[in-house]
Amino acid sequence: MQKINRNVVLALLSLTSLVFLLFQLCYYKFYLSQKNGAAFSKVRGSQSGQDSTRWHVVRKFLGLTSGHNIPVYLIDPLILGLVDKDIEQIRSSPGGPSPECKYFCAPRDFTTFALLDKTWKHEVGLFRTAEKMGFQWLKIINKDPRLDGMDDLSGMEIPLHYIFKLASHAIHLVVFYERSGNFLWHGPLRLRQHMDRKFVPFRKLHFGRYPGAYEKPELLLVSIDDLKVRIPKNPSSFLEEMSHSRFLECRYREARAFFQLYPDDASPDAVEFRKKAKSLLHLAALTLNNLGVKFWLSSGTCLGWYRQCNVIPHSKDVDLGIFIRDYKADIIPAFQNAGLPLKHKFGKVEDSLELSFQGEGDVKLDIFFFYEEDDHIWNGGTQAKSGKKFKYLFPKFTLCWTEFVELKVHVPCETLQYVEANYGPEWKVPVKTWDWKSSPFNVQDNGVWPIDEWDNVIQIY
């Protein structure tokens, strides 16, 4: 009898332990998974709980945004890079179950999505639902640069980034805004003093370090890892654009200080010149963009943007720079077809090439071609009557986007060094009398063209 009782007790204890264990598993799966997103239900191809967590967090975030009619799209460079390798297969996929979790289970700390500001305004309801789903969230705001100008520097604050965190994974939602140059812009991610700097690894966020400028993407709805998601139609183009997207704002505060010292020229002639220069710059940008030729604001046009956020009225021309490696023989006929006759052509592709086109009235377009050496970059100049050659040296630079006269256009990222190289330390002081052969701070003699080459390297029309 005593032996039977002992066996019964052991059986009851074992059964009780098993029931308790089952209760813990059910509690973990159906309660904690709802709260923390840590349930690892079956995901094809998932190799670990951490992989599954990433997929589940993305799934819940897409459910959150879909429930609030927020049309987000994927801009995560890691995932888009993987998607791009299989883009044809993904485009033709009927959207059935995936054999494996290949993309959203890739190792990473966060997944990045984009949102167009004008498509959504009701964030309070989103945050409430997010919290019910177990998300923690962070909102980063800053001044709206679109409202800055010469008359007002008190732009209202707008949301720039949202971060939704669930379990060990985060969603970075980047807010894009339309700018007057017909492009999309996102702001930098700058934390306020009171914010938790350990909330996510902020330094790793791909769209937080600098503001960025992008063309409006054409989107494609696809099925990735059994999730319906919008992506840029051409992922490789978007990734290439991303690698050169850094954006610089015009320096309105410094421009106001400049005009306090040197009042702006508001004469009818100055107003008319700026109007023509703006039109010429827009036409030049359209022509070069259609050719796929990268260019930037150079010389006096760059100085006007950097110093006073406008065209310098006494400059009388528009100046652009192009790397000689980007030269195309179609440039001259393309401008001529656009209604801009060639005024002169100096130099040759191998050395000191310079083009000038005649715009409306007396406004001309000067295009300088830049040559890269080991430790510097230079463009050339030619004096027509003597055949003398000149060289203008610049420190090496990269290109950033800016907005100038309602146009998305490149400028040197290292703008101060670029301007100082050309105009010296006194670049802030206006100079109305300018001799291109002697006034530039960086000009050097560069020999003389051989007389037998003049017909080819000195062409005036």
Order of alpha helices (4+ residues) and beta strands (2+ residues): alpha-alpha-alpha-beta-alpha-alpha-beta-alpha-beta-beta-beta-beta-beta-beta-beta-alpha-alpha-alpha-beta-alpha-beta-alpha-beta-beta-beta-beta-beta-beta-beta-alpha-beta-alpha-beta
